[in-house]
Structure formats: C-alpha cells, structure tokens
Amino acid sequence: MESAIEPNSTGPALTEAQLDAFRRDGLVVLPERFSRAEVDGFNAALAELMGDDVAANIREKSSGAVRTAMGLHQRHPVFHRLVNDPRFLEPARQILGDVPVYAQQVKVNVKEAFVGEQWQWHHDFATHHHEDGVPEPLALNLHIFLDEVTEFNGPLMFVRGSHLAGPARASLDTTTTSYDLWTVGADVVGQLAEQGGLVCPKGPAGTMLVFGDSIVHGSPPNMSPWPRRIFSLIVNPLDNRQTTMRRADHYHHRDFTPLGERLG
Ligand SMILES: O=C(O)CCC(=O)C(=O)O
C-alpha cells in the first residue's frame, strides 16, 4: 500500500520507520498485529453484546442495525483485557512519551453488509474539543480490523498529512447519519487532499492501525455483501483529559485510571 504501511516489527514497539510514518502521514498501518484466533475471540465477545438494548449500542438511522457498540471494556472481560494490551500501550508510550493515558472511548464500529452507513469527513479532535473540552489534539485512535477490510466494505480513507497544519475547521453535522459528528467541509478536504492525497488502509483481520486526533478521515457506506467490523480504542493523556462532562460516559469515559494499571 501507500507509504503509511510500514514493515511490521516483531514486538509491540514501533520501529523508527513506523514512527516516522506516523509523524509524517498522521497514521501508520501495522499488519498481522493480532492473530486469527484472537480476532475470533473479539468477534465472539462482540456477538454477545450486539443484542443488548442499551444506549451504548448506537443504531443506524434507516436499518436499525448497530453502527457502533461502545463502552466495551466495561461490558466484557475480553475487551477489558484488550485495552491494557502492550500492543496498544507501547506504541502510545512511544508517540506520547512516558505519560499515563486513560481509555477515552472503547468501541467497535460495525458496518453491516449492505446497510452500514458512511462516516462523514472529520477529525476526532473537533468532537473531543467542542463536546468534551479536551484541550489539545493528543489522543490516539488505535484500531484492529475484525474483518478483512477491502475497497468494497466501507474502508476508512485518510487525507495524508492533514494533521500537519493543525486541526482543520469543523462544524457540527446532526443530520447526515445516525451519529452526530463535527465534520470538515468539502472545500477544506479538497484543499488538504490536493496536498497530501488520500490513503485507504486495507488488510486482513488482525491488522492494526494507529492515527492521531487531528488527521482528517471518513468512510463510505458498505454496499457490499460483507460486514466490516473495526475495534477502536482512543487513549488520551491524563493531563489532557476532558473538562466538560456533558456527554454520556460511553462517548468519553470518566474513569481516569491509567491503562496498564488495571489488569487483574
Ligand atoms: O469506522 C469508520 O468507518 C469510521 C470511524 C471513525 O471515523 C473514527 O473512529 O473516528
């Protein structure tokens, strides 16, 4: 793929080339970070939660299918263990420095076959800042593909390097999909993409993806016959934590216990 994919390293740590890719492009793709057996375990745990009639299972406007299942580390021990996995925490430490981080948001974005809706162009910091009062764009979004992600099943697209000039102008979109989001307008996306182009990470289940809080990204609907599930952990340094507690806990958790200290 494009330059954001760098050869895998053997342990949880990122290589220098992978760190360079993250700083330059705003994201890095890490192939084969989780095994097929581990992914099967995550999908089995998710299946137990998908039928729950709770606010943390956010549904598609038209189909009623679950779009995002949130608060997962509080709902299943498999995800409680996962948010403390060194394959997440070591890259976070390398990027953010030796600072304690908390689990800001823990979810699976489920794009069901045929019905999964789009995610508008946005960067995560706009929502974190405007809704939750997060001061700086330091949070990291750590993904694991739970299905093979292809060009067909609604893959994420990133505007490469769109973080470099600072967070892009954004406004609140409450109508386009079932998920209210601070989005980036077509004019801004066009200008940024002119400079950096688009990157569309694809790969088998078990692939990991790391991206920063201010890189612009989005994804098209899933018209294919195949689901596209992606686990997402957002970590944020404790001293950059939310200052406004307006949203429900599953959108932005208020347990500021540092990750890596809560196993057991
Ligand atoms: O799952 C997707 O397609 C989009 C997810 C996303 O934009 C995010 O996690 O910020």
The ligand as a Gaussian input file, in Angstrom:
#p B3LYP/6-31G(d) Opt

LIG

0 1
 O      -15.456000       3.165000      11.278000
 C      -15.393000       4.055000      10.446000
 O      -15.563000       3.859000       9.258000
 C      -15.064000       5.465000      10.874000
 C      -14.532000       5.524000      12.240000
 C      -14.026000       6.841000      12.617000
 O      -14.087000       7.774000      11.881000
 C      -13.427000       7.042000      13.914000
 O      -13.257000       6.074000      14.677000
 O      -13.099000       8.203000      14.229000

